[in-house]
Amino acid sequence: MSLPADAVQKRSAAAKAEFRRQHPCPATGQKKGKCPGFEIDHIVPLCAGGADRPQNMQWLSKAAHKEKGKKDMQQCRTKRKKTAQEP
């Protein structure tokens, strides 16, 4: 059974914490707590097979993340359609 393209996949809190340790918030320089104006993004979306690891994460502004999210969902829908058509 496959998930819908817009389904939210569980993310690793440990991977996110490790990313924050390696890459502090661009707005505050802090490794913990809120990061105003920024969000953590998976470079290759999880729904497209991307790893939930710090190496696949980056900081994006909230506006850039929203735009990228739209493209990511389309990429995931396309991937799921192709997967569903495979024998």
PyMOL commands that set and color helices and strands:
alter all, ss='L'
color gray80, all
select helices_A, chain A and resi 13-22+46-48+54-56+62-85
alter helices_A, ss='H'
color red, helices_A
select strands_A, chain A and resi 38-42+57-61
alter strands_A, ss='S'
color yellow, strands_A
deselect
rebuild
show_as cartoon
